[in-house]
Amino acid sequence: MMVHHEPRLTDMLEDPVVRLVMERDGVYRDDVLKLMASVARKATKPAVKAAAPKVSTAEPALAGHA
């Protein structure tokens, strides 16, 4: 039975074809690694609940009035 694993990002970034495409597009290895680290940090942060919208008390609610 063959087990297939996804390649590691660092391995992909060392691939000669990937390096040529990145060079053509002006993308740098260190920038990709920084981006992935940033995404990983954000993905592991606890979710912040959105604050409930504030209702102005300056004017009475007009619900039900036409």
Sequence and secondary structure as in RCSB ss.txt:
>XXXX:A:sequence
MMVHHEPRLTDMLEDPVVRLVMERDGVYRDDVLKLMASVARKATKPAVKAAAPKVSTAEPALAGHA
>XXXX:A:secstr
        HHHHHH HHHHHHHHHHT  HHHHHHHHHHHHHHHHS           SSS   TT  
